[in-house]
């Protein structure tokens, strides 16, 4: 008898709680005519899948589920494609299990 111990990332993220600071996102994608390779890589690199490609071909960020891991900060540091800051005190991700 085997027991399945694996869990999808989406299921683990569902266990977190987020306090959204409405109107004050801590990540902003800078305006761009064409997304840079670094910005396009965020579509797959962000573990919380906060980045999406709009119908107009623009990369947009939705920070409501951001786990503040810093992946976007590292990838986009040199290109300057995003503005990143810590959420205000009390806002952002609240980890329930760890």
C-alpha positions as CSV (number, residue, x, y, z in Angstrom):
1,X,0.0,0.0,0.0
2,X,1.4,3.4,-1.0
3,X,0.4,6.7,0.4
4,X,0.5,9.8,-1.9
5,X,2.4,12.5,-0.1
6,X,3.0,14.9,-3.0
7,X,1.0,18.1,-3.2
8,X,0.7,20.6,-6.1
9,X,2.2,24.1,-5.6
10,X,-1.3,25.6,-6.1
11,X,-2.7,23.5,-3.2
12,X,0.1,24.7,-0.9
13,X,-0.4,28.4,-1.9
14,X,-4.1,28.0,-1.1
15,X,-3.1,27.4,2.5
16,X,-1.7,30.9,2.8
17,X,-3.7,34.0,3.7
18,X,-3.2,37.3,1.9
19,X,-4.1,40.7,3.2
20,X,-4.4,42.9,0.1
21,X,-3.4,46.6,0.5
22,X,-6.0,47.8,-2.0
23,X,-4.7,50.5,-4.3
24,X,-1.1,50.2,-3.1
25,X,0.5,47.3,-4.9
26,X,4.1,46.5,-3.7
27,X,5.1,45.4,-7.3
28,X,4.5,47.5,-10.3
29,X,5.5,46.6,-13.9
30,X,7.0,49.7,-15.6
31,X,5.4,50.7,-18.9
32,X,7.0,49.0,-21.9
33,X,6.4,48.9,-25.6
34,X,7.7,45.3,-25.8
35,X,8.4,43.1,-22.8
36,X,12.0,42.3,-22.2
37,X,13.2,38.7,-22.0
38,X,13.5,39.0,-18.2
39,X,9.9,40.3,-17.9
40,X,8.7,37.5,-20.2
41,X,10.5,34.9,-18.0
42,X,8.4,36.0,-15.1
43,X,5.3,34.4,-16.8
44,X,6.9,31.0,-15.8
45,X,9.4,31.8,-13.1
46,X,6.9,33.4,-10.5
47,X,5.9,30.5,-8.2
48,X,2.6,32.3,-7.3
49,X,1.9,33.1,-11.0
50,X,1.4,36.8,-10.4
51,X,2.5,37.7,-13.9
52,X,0.3,37.4,-17.0
53,X,0.5,38.5,-20.6
54,X,-2.4,40.8,-21.6
55,X,-4.2,40.7,-24.9
56,X,-2.1,43.8,-25.9
57,X,1.1,41.8,-25.4
58,X,2.0,43.6,-22.1
59,X,3.2,41.8,-19.0
60,X,1.1,42.7,-16.0
61,X,1.4,41.8,-12.3
62,X,-1.4,41.0,-9.9
63,X,0.1,41.0,-6.5
64,X,-2.9,39.6,-4.5
65,X,-1.3,36.2,-4.2
66,X,2.3,37.2,-4.1
67,X,4.4,35.2,-1.6
68,X,7.2,37.8,-1.5
69,X,9.8,35.3,-2.5
70,X,12.0,37.9,-4.4
71,X,12.2,35.9,-7.7
72,X,11.0,38.9,-9.7
73,X,13.4,41.2,-7.9
74,X,16.3,39.0,-8.8
75,X,15.3,38.3,-12.4
76,X,14.4,41.9,-13.3
77,X,17.0,43.7,-11.2
78,X,19.3,44.6,-14.1
79,X,16.6,45.3,-16.6
80,X,14.7,47.6,-14.2
81,X,11.3,46.3,-15.5
82,X,9.6,46.3,-12.2
83,X,9.4,48.6,-9.1
84,X,9.4,46.4,-6.0
85,X,9.0,47.3,-2.3
86,X,7.9,45.5,0.8
87,X,4.2,45.6,1.5
88,X,3.2,48.0,4.3
89,X,3.2,46.5,7.8
90,X,0.4,44.0,8.3
91,X,-0.3,43.5,4.6
92,X,0.9,40.9,2.2
93,X,1.2,37.1,2.7
94,X,0.5,35.6,6.0
95,X,1.8,32.0,6.1
96,X,-0.4,29.6,8.1
97,X,1.9,26.6,8.0
98,X,5.5,27.5,8.2
